[in-house]
Amino acid sequence: MNKYVNLIKLSVGTESPETLDAWQQSRAAQTEDGLPRHVTRMWPKREAEILNGGSIYWVIKGVIQCRQKILRMDEVIGSDGIRRCAIVLDPQLHRTQTALKRPFQGWRYLKPEDTPPDLPKGRTQDDPIPDELNRALAEIGVL
């Protein structure tokens, strides 16, 4: 079995997977070869594991809603001369079952066994769990 790890990241200012997709289609969010990217200050120490099959799981409005396969990591030097990591992504957004996630800074590693499953192709949302139950499950660490 492949040993890989995922990343999880808040998508600040995003309203939905559709608005994330629209932003990623803008030139400002793309690499020179037209792929979406997310530039981050810290370079993941577990790069090899991430590139062995990992995805980035996007938290939108406090809920994990989708993921994207991570293709590579490019070095980017900012106008301030600081080295940064551009996480280059597959343009395909995969909707996932939703899971509440408390706010956090930056990105975090996410083990495959802790990720919500993808929704069947063509589905844009899962059967909703009542908010009260969803929050209670998240508080005790089930979601």
N, C-alpha and C positions, 0 to 999 in steps of 0.2 A: 504494500500500500504506500502511496506517495505521502511523504511527510511534508506538510505545508502549513502555513499559518495565514490568517486573514488580517486585515486592518479594519477598524471601525472609526468613523469620522463624522462629526456634526457638519451638516451642510447649512451653514449660517445664511440666513436671508432667503432660503429656498422655501417655496410654498408647497411644492409637490414634486414627484418625480418628473412631471412634464416640464416644470420650470427649471429643474436641474438639467434636463436634456437640452432645453433651449439655450441655456447659458453655455453648455459644453459645445454647442454648435457654433458659438461665436469665435472669431479668430483669436480674441484675447485669451481664451481658455484652451487653445490648441497648440500642439507641437508644430514644427515646420512641416511634418508629413501629414498634418490634418487630424491627428488623433487627440482626443480630449486628455487633459492632464490636470493634476492638482499639485501645486507647488507648495512645499512645506519646508520649514526651517531645519528640521531634524532629519537626518538620514537614518532609516531603519537599520538597526544592527543585525536583524534577522532577514536581511535582503534575500539570501539564497532560498530560505524557506518560503518567503512570500512569492518569489518568482517560480516556485515549484508547483504552482496551481492556486495561489491565493487570490482573493477578491477584496475589494474595499466595500464595506457595508455602510450605506449612507443613512444617517439619522436626520430625519426631516421633521421639524416641529415636534421634537421629543419622541419620535417613533422611528424604529428601523423600518424602512419601506422598500428599499431596493439595494442591489449590489452591482458591481462591475468587476470584470476580470482585470487583474493587473498584468500588463504586458511587459513593462520594463521600468527602469528608473534612470532618468537622465540627470546629469549635473547641470545646474543652472547657476550662473553667477549674476547676482542682482546688481543694480546700479550702485549699490553701496559696497560692492566688491565681496560680499559674503556668499559663500557656497551654499546652495540649497538643493533639495531633491525634488525633481518633477516626477511624480508618480504618473506614468503613462497608462491610460486605460483603454480597454476595448470600448468602442462607442455604444455597444448594446447594453441597455439597462435591463436587468432581470428583476422583476417584481418579486418580493418575498412576503411571507406571512409577516404581519406587523408584530412588533414587540416594543414596548415602552423602554426608553433608555434615559436615565438621568443625565443632566448636562455634565460635560467634562471638557478639559482643555486639550487641544491638539488631537492627535490620533492615538489609538491604543491597539494592541494586538488582540485578536479574537480567534480562539481555538475553533476548529471546524465543528466540534461537538456542541459549541455554544451558539451556533448561528441558526437563525430561523430558516426553514426550508423555502426554496423557491415556490412560487405559485405555478400551477399548471399554465402552459403557454396559452396566451390569449386572455387570461384573467388579470384584471388590474387591481383587484382587492380580494382579501379573504373574507370568510364569513365573520362578521364582527363579533368580538367578545364584548359584552357590556363594559363600558368605561370603568365602572366601580370594581368589577371583578378583575379587569386587566391591570388596574393600578394596584390592587391588593396582591395579585400574583407578582408584579414587578417589585413591590416593596419587600416581599419575602424571598426574592431572588429566583423565582421560578421562570420569569420571562426576562 
